[in-house]
Amino acid sequence: MNSEADPLLGLRPWLVTQRPWLDLYGVHVKPVVSKPNYDPALIHRCLPDELLFEIFVRMTPHGLGRGACVCRKWRYTIRNPVFWRTACLKAWQASGPIENYKIVQSKYEWSWRKMWLLRPRVRTDGIYVSRNTYIHVGVAEWKITNPVHLVCYFRYMRFFPSGRFFYKNSSQIVKDVAKSMTFHASKADSIPSRKREEADSVFSGHYTLLQDEVDAAFLYPGLHPTVLRLQLRLRGTMVGANNRMDIISLVTSKETHNPDVPAVSHRRGLNPFVFVPFEEVETSVLNLPVDKMDYYLPG
């Protein structure tokens, strides 16, 4: 084409839009800062991976969940199925290892961590507490007639992986009862009934877990032994929490073989159980007195 026919041909290079990134083709740009060959975290430089693994093996599942939030390396390390397999076999040890392996294969795709989060279980790292209140009419004194008192009492349950549990019915708050929910306190069943009432002892029983339902029973000793049976349903405020238990039924019956003696079904004092971990016993809201917490909704 003749340049005289197109007067703008000489100006065309000045009309083309400049693209600076095109100048980078074929140019090797070196990084400003080279990546270090060592882990910048001081704990990873001082602590070998083998020792870190041994620490994680001895941690509770709750501690593993908190440790996974520290850094990316800990998160991927804690994903190791060895940690969660140990926790699952301990939590459901009453079912036996063979049954647990069948369940994790058929329902949870061989993921022990998924089984820990989704399968209902009773927690053993704390106490389940049911806070109940009722109105009691007092004795008329002087000019005051029919005074009313708000009475507060608690039901306490502590579970163990072996299928055993402790039960206590008391007016004491959580931080005063947690220390007594031990094997030593449960031996008070052999104390005579009058002294046992003064000691406010802990009773021991056995429970079974089927899906999300817990069947628990224990014996009140004394002149007229009484069996107390609880049927509970597990739930949680978040995935894997298992921090609530609803009371489906509470039945008492005399320890007798006479079929004519009926069982008594109770309809009061059936507020849900709230789980309180041992590390939160001192600061739990359940320690507040009645005048500062007139009602409590466990959620």
ABEGO torsion letter per residue (X at the ends): XBAAABAAAAAAAAABBBBAAAAABGBBBBBABBBBABBABAAAAABBAAAAAAAAAABBAAAAAAAAAABAAAAAAAABAAAAAAAAAAAAAAAEAAAAAAAAAAAAGGBAAAAAAABBBBBAABBBBBBBBBBBBBBBBEABBGBBBBBBBBBBBBBBAAGBBBBBBBABBAAAAAAABBAAAAAAAABBAAAAAAAGBBBBBBBBBBEABBBBBBBBBEABBBBBBBBBBBBBABBGAGABBBBABBBBBBBBABAABBBBBBABGABBBBBBBAAAAAABAAABBAAABABBBAX
